[in-house]
Amino acid sequence: MIKISIEVRSSAARFKVALVAESIEGALEMAKRYNPGKECKVVFPIDPESFFVGDDFGRGGVVVKRAA
């Protein structure tokens, strides 16, 4: 499992979410599914210290949501 930040944008509003998923593509798909019609993109650089996480989250999910 990996943890990455995704930036979600809609017009003037934007925020970041930290997602845990099996892959970067899976995290991006999850962000788009929960935020239909909004632009979702991976935040770079990816933090190498927290990229790999244990399997405590099951199949993945949102870790934290914060304003950008």
Secondary structure, 3 states (H helix, E strand, C coil): CEEEEEEEEECCEEEEEEEEECCHHHHHHHHHHHCCCCEEEECCCCCCCCCECCCCCCCCEEEEEEEC
